[in-house]
Amino acid sequence: MFFLILVYTISRGFEANKGALSIFFNKKGQDDKPEMIMMDVEVYSCLDENCKGWMRKDFASNDLRCPLCGNETSVEIRELPKI
């Protein structure tokens, strides 16, 4: 497939493909990804039903207010990736 794309690009000329999207393939990075470890983490979630704000307990502010809207928060347990 790469050969066909290369031949097509060369046959059309480089001037005609200035806006073309370049495609690169690299299989090396797919095997090198570390395994994502999930764990149960305490988070503070916003009590407002229209807000989706939450924060990890480790990174929570002192006043425990929602970082997006400023409303009260409650403690929940979520399964999140380990940091």
C-alpha positions in Angstrom: 0.0 0.0 0.0 2.8 2.4 0.8 4.3 1.8 -2.6 1.0 2.7 -4.3 0.7 6.0 -2.3 4.3 6.9 -3.1 3.8 6.2 -6.9 0.6 8.1 -6.9 2.2 11.1 -5.2 5.2 11.1 -7.5 3.0 10.7 -10.6 0.8 13.6 -9.6 3.7 15.8 -8.8 4.6 17.5 -5.5 3.0 20.8 -6.5 -0.5 19.3 -6.9 -0.3 17.7 -3.4 0.6 20.7 -1.2 -2.6 20.3 0.9 -2.4 16.5 1.0 -2.2 14.7 4.4 1.0 12.8 5.0 0.6 9.3 6.5 3.3 7.7 8.5 3.3 4.2 10.0 5.3 3.2 13.0 4.7 -0.1 14.8 7.5 0.4 17.2 5.5 2.5 19.6 2.5 0.1 19.9 4.5 -2.6 21.7 6.4 -0.2 24.0 3.3 1.1 25.8 3.4 0.4 29.5 0.4 -1.4 31.0 -2.1 1.0 32.6 -2.7 0.2 36.2 -6.2 1.0 37.4 -6.9 1.6 41.1 -9.8 2.7 43.3 -9.2 6.4 44.2 -11.2 8.8 46.5 -12.4 11.8 44.6 -14.5 14.8 45.4 -17.4 15.1 43.0 -19.6 18.2 42.5 -23.2 17.9 43.9 -24.7 20.1 41.2 -26.4 17.7 38.7 -25.5 20.0 35.8 -21.8 20.1 36.6 -19.4 17.3 35.8 -16.6 18.6 38.0 -14.5 16.4 40.2 -11.0 16.2 41.6 -8.7 13.5 43.2 -8.4 13.7 47.0 -4.6 14.0 46.6 -5.0 17.2 44.5 -8.1 18.7 46.2 -8.1 22.3 47.3 -8.4 23.1 51.0 -12.0 24.4 50.8 -13.3 21.2 48.9 -15.3 23.3 46.4 -15.9 22.2 42.8 -13.0 23.4 40.6 -15.5 24.3 37.8 -18.6 25.9 39.5 -17.6 26.4 43.1 -20.4 24.3 44.6 -20.1 21.8 47.4 -18.6 18.4 46.7 -19.1 14.8 48.1 -16.7 11.9 48.4 -16.8 9.1 45.9 -14.7 6.2 44.9 -13.7 5.9 41.2 -11.5 3.5 39.3 -8.8 5.7 37.7 -5.4 5.2 36.2 -2.5 5.3 38.7 -0.5 8.5 38.6 
